Amino acid sequence: MPPIREEPKTAIESLLSIARSTILNYMVKYDSSRIDRTFAALADPTRRGILQQLAESDRSLSDLAAPFDMSLPAVMKHVGILERAGLLTHDKQGRVRRCHLEAAPLREAADWIERYRAFWTNQLDALSAYFESNDSKSKGKTARKPKRSKGDH
């Protein structure tokens, strides 16, 4: 028999129930965002290496695969992930598939990181100022040695 779901008893419980489902739904939608795909693509060292090569110049798939100890189909899977993340595009020139770096998603990721860097820099500056002010206050006081009891030797 399935468990019986109790109805919320108060207005606050009702609002919390709605808020939880709204947040969960928002998170599910957020997971498919472009920045999530960008960070997921950047999480792999092979894909970062591919992007590093493309930052120098456009490359063919075989040129991209050359530095890696893996098959061409394996590199093509990495290229596909980068392409779905919007980090590269490709075009076919005859039989050769040439890849090109698309930097816009990297700029978005860098901007996102920058917002949090600024936040943490401000937080750490405030913490540093707090410790410096407490340190200067404590320098004005003389340190007392703890009293020894009769049992201490």
Helices and strands as residue ranges (DSSP letters): H 11-30, H 34-42, H 45-56, E 59-60, H 61-65, H 72-84, E 88-93, E 96-101, H 104-139
